[in-house]
Amino acid sequence: MTDSADSPMQRRAILIVDHGTRNQDARKLLARLAAAVAESRPQWLVEHAHMELAQPDFDAGIDRLVAYGATHIHVHLHFLGAGYHVRETIPELVEVARSRHPSVDIEIGDPLGHDPRIVDLVVDRMDQVSRSDRQSSK
């Protein structure tokens, strides 16, 4: 590894956070996303967490990453918009986590929905449905 931020002395990590749900299949989707991110970035520590209705919760996700040796945690907001959790709850939880783990740098990203690549994804999905509709009407 050439990036000093990924050296054993500085372990980068990502906590993927969603709203949470009681639906087990939906919860599994976030766990699979975390596993795919971990596979894509094997030098990073990766965990997932839910804001409510399911475990692991935010604090547990942060604590796991710190226990694994994370020194820099990026909180990925797996939300489309900047609702209450994004604007209020998560920043408050990050401040508490920073006070519990003062030697760990914890930063919050923008919600996923703020990424302009979402437009490409939506258009691609629309094109897939359109192709599927044309094929099934033949």
BATI-796055 format. One line per 8 residues: number of its first residue (from 1); their letters; for each residue y, z, x of N, C-alpha, C. Coordinates in pm, 1 decimal, padded with zeros to 6 digits, m for minus. Atoms other than C-alpha are relative to their C-alpha. Layout:
NUM	a	Y:Z:X:Y:Z:X:Y:Z:X; ...
//
This chain:
1	mtdsadsp	m00118.8:00000.0:00083.7:00000.0:00000.0:00000.0:00124.3:00000.0:00087.5; m00122.9:00005.3:m00078.1:00337.5:m00094.6:00133.5:00113.0:00075.3:m00067.1; m00105.3:m00069.8:00073.1:00545.8:00072.4:m00134.5:m00011.7:00150.0:00022.9; 00005.8:m00143.6:m00030.1:00629.0:00422.7:m00015.2:00001.2:00084.3:m00126.5; m00001.3:m00075.7:00125.3:00681.3:00527.3:m00378.4:m00141.0:00021.3:m00054.2; 00137.3:m00014.8:00044.7:00306.4:00485.7:m00427.2:m00087.1:00066.1:00105.5; 00076.1:m00067.0:m00104.4:00204.3:00675.3:m00114.1:m00057.2:00129.7:m00054.2; 00057.4:m00125.3:00047.9:m00011.3:00986.8:m00149.5:00103.5:00112.2:m00011.0
9	mqrraili	m00102.3:m00104.8:00006.3:00300.8:01197.0:m00087.7:00087.0:m00014.0:m00125.6; m00077.8:00023.8:00120.7:00477.0:01037.4:m00386.5:m00087.0:m00075.9:m00098.2; 00090.0:00062.6:00097.3:00240.6:00969.3:m00675.3:00076.4:m00037.8:m00125.1; m00065.7:00050.2:00119.7:00389.5:00751.7:m00945.1:m00096.4:00012.1:m00118.2; 00080.3:m00015.7:00120.9:00271.1:00800.9:m01300.5:00075.1:m00056.0:m00119.3; m00060.8:00044.4:00125.8:00331.6:00669.4:m01648.0:m00066.5:00076.2:m00113.9; 00047.3:m00062.7:00123.1:00301.8:00856.4:m01975.3:00039.8:m00092.3:m00114.0; m00024.8:00090.9:00111.8:00267.8:00616.3:m02268.3:m00000.1:00083.8:m00127.2
17	vdhgtrnq	m00017.8:m00088.3:00115.8:00398.8:00791.0:m02579.7:00022.5:m00082.4:m00126.5; m00024.3:00061.4:00130.3:00367.9:00678.4:m02940.0:00028.6:00108.5:m00103.3; m00033.5:m00094.7:00106.5:00450.5:00840.0:m03273.4:m00116.2:00092.5:m00031.6; 00116.4:m00079.0:00037.7:00098.6:00955.2:m03351.1:m00041.9:m00030.7:m00142.6; 00056.5:00027.2:00130.7:m00127.3:00917.9:m03650.8:m00128.5:00078.9:m00016.0; 00129.7:m00063.4:00025.6:m00424.8:01080.6:m03816.6:m00113.9:m00101.3:00010.2; 00099.9:00106.0:m00001.6:m00604.4:00745.0:m03808.2:m00062.2:m00013.1:00138.4; 00070.1:00000.2:m00128.5:m00866.2:00758.6:m03533.8:00001.1:m00137.6:00066.2
25	darkllar	m00001.1:00134.8:m00057.6:m00879.1:00379.8:m03488.3:00135.5:m00031.4:00063.2; m00133.4:00022.8:m00055.2:m00503.8:00365.2:m03434.5:00020.3:00081.4:00128.0; m00011.9:m00082.7:m00121.4:m00523.0:00651.4:m03182.3:m00077.0:m00062.1:00116.0; 00080.0:00065.3:m00104.3:m00794.4:00463.7:m02993.8:00074.9:m00117.5:00062.3; m00077.6:00111.6:m00054.5:m00556.8:00167.8:m02955.3:00089.4:00046.2:00114.9; m00087.1:m00049.9:m00106.3:m00316.8:00378.6:m02749.9:m00081.8:00039.1:00122.5; 00087.5:m00035.8:m00112.1:m00600.8:00513.2:m02536.6:m00046.1:m00125.8:00073.9; 00040.6:00125.9:m00064.8:m00718.8:00155.3:m02473.2:00115.9:m00063.4:00075.7
33	laaavaes	m00117.6:00051.1:m00070.8:m00365.2:00049.4:m02382.1:00018.1:00074.9:00131.8; m00013.8:m00080.2:m00122.0:m00343.8:00335.9:m02132.2:m00105.3:m00039.5:00102.7; 00106.9:00040.8:m00091.2:m00678.4:00232.6:m01983.0:00030.2:m00136.6:00061.0; m00033.9:00133.2:m00051.3:m00560.6:m00128.6:m01949.9:00114.4:00007.3:00101.1; m00110.2:m00018.2:m00095.4:m00237.2:m00018.8:m01781.1:m00053.8:00060.4:00129.0; 00058.6:m00063.1:m00119.1:m00437.0:00202.1:m01544.7:m00078.8:m00101.6:00082.3; 00075.2:00103.4:m00071.2:m00660.6:m00091.9:m01458.7:00095.0:m00097.7:00069.5; m00098.4:00091.9:m00056.0:m00356.7:m00310.1:m01399.2:00076.3:00060.3:00117.5
41	rpqwlveh	m00073.0:m00071.5:m00105.6:m00188.0:m00048.0:m01178.1:m00086.0:00115.5:00051.5; 00091.9:m00106.6:m00042.8:m00473.4:00143.8:m01010.3:00063.9:00103.5:00092.4; m00065.6:m00096.3:m00088.0:m00232.2:00311.4:m00768.2:00083.1:00101.7:m00079.4; m00077.4:m00089.4:00085.1:m00053.4:00479.6:m01062.2:m00093.2:00092.1:m00078.1; 00067.4:m00088.8:00093.8:m00165.2:00778.2:m01265.8:00047.9:m00038.9:m00139.5; m00036.5:00043.6:00134.9:m00171.0:00686.5:m01635.4:m00060.5:00094.9:m00102.4; 00044.8:m00081.6:00113.4:m00193.9:00907.6:m01943.8:00070.9:m00050.4:m00124.9; m00065.6:00031.4:00126.7:m00106.3:00867.5:m02309.7:00019.1:00129.9:m00078.0
49	ahmelaqp	m00028.3:m00117.8:00082.3:00033.9:01110.2:m02566.1:00058.0:m00044.6:m00133.6; m00052.1:00025.6:00134.1:00132.2:01128.9:m02930.3:00107.3:00105.1:m00031.4; m00106.3:m00093.0:00036.0:00446.3:01286.3:m03070.1:m00044.1:00097.6:m00108.9; 00046.5:m00089.2:00106.1:00271.2:01428.2:m03374.4:m00132.6:m00048.7:m00056.3; 00121.1:00030.0:00076.2:m00047.9:01436.2:m03581.0:m00125.9:m00022.6:00083.0; 00117.8:00027.4:m00082.5:m00282.1:01388.7:m03282.9:00019.5:00058.3:00139.4; m00000.5:m00046.7:m00138.7:m00372.9:01508.4:m02936.7:m00044.8:m00114.9:00090.2; m00084.4:m00096.9:m00069.1:m00294.1:01487.4:m02654.8:00146.5:m00015.9:m00041.2
57	dfdagidr	m00141.6:00005.8:00031.2:00065.7:01578.2:m02727.5:00080.0:m00023.0:00128.6; m00088.0:00032.4:m00112.0:00363.8:01513.1:m02500.8:m00017.3:00098.3:00116.2; 00011.6:m00100.3:m00107.2:00343.0:01841.1:m02307.6:m00133.2:m00009.9:00073.3; 00131.8:00012.0:m00062.5:m00030.0:01797.6:m02246.5:m00005.6:m00122.1:00091.9; m00002.2:00120.6:m00082.4:00026.6:01444.4:m02115.4:00075.3:00020.8:00130.0; m00078.7:m00030.0:m00121.1:00297.6:01557.1:m01873.7:m00078.0:00094.1:00090.9; 00071.5:m00099.8:m00080.5:00094.3:01857.9:m01760.0:m00121.5:m00060.3:00070.4; 00114.0:00066.3:m00063.5:m00212.7:01641.2:m01692.9:00044.3:m00081.2:00121.1
65	lvaygath	m00048.2:00083.0:m00111.1:m00012.9:01400.7:m01478.5:00043.7:00086.2:00118.3; m00042.7:m00090.9:m00107.3:00140.8:01687.8:m01281.5:m00123.0:00060.9:00068.1; 00122.6:m00057.6:m00057.2:m00204.1:01844.7:m01235.2:m00072.5:m00100.2:00089.7; 00062.4:00104.3:m00081.2:m00329.7:01511.3:m01097.2:00082.2:m00033.4:00124.1; m00081.8:00021.5:m00119.5:m00045.4:01515.7:m00842.8:00119.1:m00091.3:m00017.4; m00115.5:00086.9:00021.6:00226.9:01305.2:m01005.0:00127.7:00065.8:00052.5; m00130.2:m00047.4:m00046.7:00565.6:01338.0:m00838.2:00113.6:m00075.5:m00068.7; m00099.2:00080.4:00071.8:00745.0:01070.5:m01041.9:m00066.9:m00052.0:m00126.9
73	ihvhlhfl	00059.1:00040.6:00127.5:00667.3:01019.9:m01411.8:00098.8:m00084.9:m00078.1; m00077.5:00087.4:00088.6:00798.2:00729.4:m01617.0:m00056.9:00018.3:m00140.8; 00041.6:m00016.0:00139.0:00783.7:00801.8:m01990.9:00025.7:m00132.5:m00070.8; m00009.2:00127.5:00070.6:00709.4:00472.5:m02166.0:00002.8:00029.1:m00149.7; m00017.1:m00021.9:00143.9:00834.9:00481.5:m02524.4:m00065.9:m00115.0:m00074.7; 00075.2:00102.1:00072.9:00575.0:00289.9:m02722.1:00044.2:00001.4:m00146.3; m00066.2:00002.6:00130.2:00812.9:00260.9:m03015.5:00077.9:m00130.5:m00008.8; m00079.5:00121.4:00014.0:00985.9:m00043.6:m03159.1:00149.4:00028.7:m00003.9
81	gagyhvre	m00141.7:m00029.3:00011.8:01315.4:00127.0:m03229.7:00034.6:00138.6:00048.7; m00051.7:m00128.2:m00048.1:01529.9:00423.3:m03140.7:00017.1:00096.0:m00117.2; m00002.1:m00098.0:00107.6:01436.0:00657.9:m03423.7:00019.3:00140.8:00054.0; m00026.9:m00140.6:m00033.6:01459.2:01036.0:m03422.5:m00073.8:00046.3:00125.2; 00075.4:m00044.5:m00117.5:01180.6:01095.9:m03169.2:00059.2:m00057.6:00128.4; m00054.9:00065.8:m00119.1:01329.7:00845.1:m02925.0:00137.5:00056.0:00034.6; m00137.2:m00047.3:m00024.5:01687.6:00969.4:m02966.6:00008.0:00148.9:00028.1; m00015.8:m00145.2:m00005.6:01628.8:01342.8:m03000.8:m00118.5:00073.7:00062.5
89	tipelvev	00115.7:m00081.9:m00037.7:01278.8:01483.2:m02963.0:m00045.9:m00023.7:00143.4; 00053.0:00028.8:m00133.4:01159.4:01305.6:m02649.3:00097.1:00041.7:00110.1; m00091.0:m00050.5:m00104.5:01477.5:01367.1:m02444.8:m00002.0:00153.1:00012.3; 00009.6:m00146.1:m00006.1:01452.7:01736.4:m02538.7:m00128.5:00043.7:00069.3; 00127.0:m00033.7:m00064.2:01085.0:01748.1:m02439.2:00002.0:m00031.0:00149.7; m00011.4:00034.1:m00142.4:01165.8:01576.4:m02109.6:00079.7:00107.3:00073.2; m00079.2:m00106.6:m00064.2:01432.5:01838.5:m02031.8:m00084.6:00126.1:00019.8; 00088.4:m00116.5:m00012.5:01180.3:02116.1:m02099.5:m00103.2:m00024.5:00110.3
97	arsrhpsv	00099.2:00033.2:m00103.6:00920.0:01937.6:m01882.7:00063.1:00004.7:00138.9; m00069.1:m00005.9:m00128.9:01175.0:01900.2:m01602.9:00020.3:00144.5:00044.9; m00019.2:m00140.0:m00037.6:01243.9:02273.7:m01613.4:m00133.4:00066.0:00037.1; 00133.2:m00053.3:m00033.0:00867.8:02349.9:m01607.4:m00053.1:m00056.0:00131.1; 00049.4:00070.4:m00119.6:00807.9:02102.2:m01323.3:00119.5:m00052.5:00079.8; m00124.5:00043.3:m00065.3:01131.6:02095.4:m01118.4:m00019.3:m00093.1:00119.6; 00021.6:00088.4:m00115.3:00973.4:01910.7:m00824.7:m00043.8:m00140.6:m00041.8; 00045.0:00129.4:00050.4:00869.7:01617.4:m01048.0:00118.2:m00073.7:m00062.1
105	dieigdpl	m00103.8:00085.4:00057.3:01110.4:01333.7:m01126.8:m00056.0:m00061.9:m00127.6; 00046.8:00053.2:00128.1:01072.1:01245.2:m01495.9:00112.2:m00083.8:m00059.5; m00099.4:00089.9:00058.1:01253.9:00945.2:m01642.0:m00054.1:m00061.4:m00128.0; 00035.6:00059.3:00128.9:01255.2:00785.5:m01986.6:00044.5:m00145.7:00000.0; m00035.6:00140.3:00014.9:01246.8:00410.1:m02044.4:00056.2:m00026.9:m00138.7; m00046.1:00042.1:00132.2:01380.4:00216.5:m02340.5:m00120.3:m00021.3:m00091.0; 00109.7:00031.3:00091.3:01171.1:00172.2:m02653.8:m00049.3:m00142.5:00023.6; 00061.3:00130.6:m00019.3:00934.6:m00122.3:m02633.9:00074.8:m00108.8:m00077.9
113	ghdprivd	m00069.0:00097.3:00084.6:01125.2:m00294.8:m02912.8:00130.9:m00050.5:00056.9; m00123.4:00046.8:m00062.1:01433.2:m00329.0:m02691.6:m00023.8:m00113.5:00098.8; 00033.4:00103.1:m00098.0:01249.8:m00574.2:m02465.2:00011.8:m00137.9:m00065.1; m00017.5:00132.1:00061.5:01359.4:m00933.0:m02533.8:m00128.0:m00082.8:m00003.5; 00127.0:00073.0:00003.3:01003.6:m01052.0:m02463.7:m00074.2:00020.6:m00131.4; 00061.1:m00022.6:00132.2:00911.4:m00911.8:m02805.1:00017.0:m00125.3:m00086.2; m00023.5:00122.9:00076.6:01063.9:m01227.9:m02954.0:m00110.4:m00101.9:00030.1; 00106.1:00094.3:m00037.6:00815.1:m01440.5:m02758.3:m00133.0:00040.3:m00061.2
121	lvvdrmdq	00124.8:m00048.6:00057.5:00528.9:m01224.1:m02878.2:m00005.8:m00028.2:m00150.2; m00004.4:00024.4:00144.9:00637.8:m01248.6:m03243.7:m00016.4:m00148.8:m00028.6; 00009.1:00144.9:00021.2:00683.3:m01627.5:m03220.2:m00140.8:m00049.0:00031.5; 00136.9:00037.5:m00034.7:00346.3:m01663.7:m03047.4:m00096.5:00036.8:m00112.0; 00085.9:m00042.2:00111.2:00179.6:m01464.8:m03325.5:00020.5:m00088.8:m00122.3; m00028.6:00089.4:00113.2:00355.8:m01677.9:m03588.2:m00067.4:m00135.1:00021.6; 00064.1:00127.8:m00031.1:00230.6:m01992.6:m03412.9:m00150.5:00008.8:m00019.4; 00144.7:m00017.4:00017.7:m00125.7:m01854.3:m03411.1:m00036.4:m00002.0:m00148.0
129	vsrsdrqs	00026.6:m00002.8:00144.8:m00111.5:m01784.2:m03784.1:00018.8:m00139.2:m00057.7; m00026.3:00134.4:00049.5:00036.5:m02126.3:m03847.7:m00114.8:m00094.2:00035.6; 00113.8:00083.7:m00040.6:m00241.4:m02297.7:m03646.5:m00123.2:00036.2:m00081.5; 00115.2:m00046.4:00076.6:m00500.9:m02088.0:m03824.6:00007.5:m00050.0:m00144.8; m00018.4:00048.2:00136.6:m00355.4:m02181.1:m04166.3:m00028.5:m00149.0:m00010.3; 00023.1:00145.2:00001.6:m00359.4:m02552.7:m04077.5:m00148.3:m00030.6:00013.6; 00142.6:00025.3:m00021.1:m00720.6:m02533.3:m03958.3:m00082.1:00038.6:m00122.2; 00078.9:m00044.4:00115.3:m00845.6:m02342.1:m04262.4:00026.9:m00084.8:m00123.2
137	sk	m00031.2:00082.0:00117.5:m00677.8:m02584.0:m04506.7:m00062.6:m00138.7:00009.1; 00063.9:00132.1:m00015.2:m00871.6:m02883.7:m04369.9:m00130.3:m00007.1:m00072.6
//
